[in-house]
Every structure is written in structure tokens, then in C-alpha cells.
Amino acid sequence: MKKTLSLFSELIKYPEDKIASALAVSVDKMDCRIYPRSVHRAGDCLVMIAAADTEKFILGISEKKNGMIAKFAGESFSGSGIYARKSPFSEENAIQLRKFFQWTAPISLRKRKTTIGCGDRLGRATPGHISAIRKFEASPVLAQQSMRELSLTGRTYAKVVDDVSFLVFQEGFKDGFGGD
């Protein structure tokens, strides 16, 4: 993570949109992959989704050691004058994500004109659903799974909502989504 921290020691003061475009040309300067649409500022911290090898995680970066990033569970490290926390996709961290980024929680779509169900049995298809729905004036029901599907996959409804929250954050989807 030293290369990533070194890069973010420069980028931490940039606006979110400038960070995303800077990441596109800095891929070789990092030791993890950052999902550009996931870079969001909250308080004293940049929060984003990153991946290394086959593992995805929340990456919080701040100039303060005990700032907002301390609210997430995970491994802390520092370098280049900044602090970071690598936080796994867990129930505890999903709760924190929804607390700081309320658009990652399901909402009522009752007053929306058009909705579409986009169940994601394994918690991996949500980015594709979001990509498809962005082209239309419709609201997705992303956290959707039947009791039969929950039983077959061994998942819980809480896990379905958590998975969707992480992926909505990854895609920077702020238009609201439902759960069923």
C-alpha cells in the first residue's frame, strides 16, 4: 500500500471528480485498484472501494489518524504523511458506510414513477444492473431476494442489503434504490 499512499498524499486535497480522473492515468502508481466512481469525501476522509488480487475492501484515507476512518473496522497503516484503513466488506462496515453515505441504504420507491426489480442472487451483478438502469428514468430494486433464494444460497437478507450497499457505493449510484 506504500505506492497508493504516496499517490494519495498528493490527491487527498483534490475534489472528488479530479481524483477520479487522476486515478485513470495513475494505475501503475498504485499497488491496488481503485474504483473511480467510488471515491467520496466525508468529513476529514476520502472513502473508496479498492481491490487487490481477488479481495475487495473499503479504503479510507485521511490526514487524521483518529478521524472518520477510525469508525471502520480494519487494518490501519500510514505513510507519506497520511493515514489509511483497509476495511473488509462486513456487516459492521456496511452499517458505517450507510451511516456516512446515506444514499447506500435502500429507500421507499413508492412515489417513483417506474421501478424495476434487479435481484442479485450472489451479490455480484449489482454494478451491471446500475450500469443498465442509468440509461433510463427508472428506479432499481437492487436488494431483492426471495426466501427460497436465500435458502438456496445460504445468505441472509441483511447480507443481501450489505452487499448492495457496498456495490452501490462502488458505482457511486446516488439516485436511490429499493429493497424487497
Summary of the structure (lengths in Angstrom):
residues: 180
radius of gyration: 16.7
end to end distance: 38.3
largest distance: 50.2
contacts: 561
relative contact order: 0.14
helix: 40%
strand: 24%
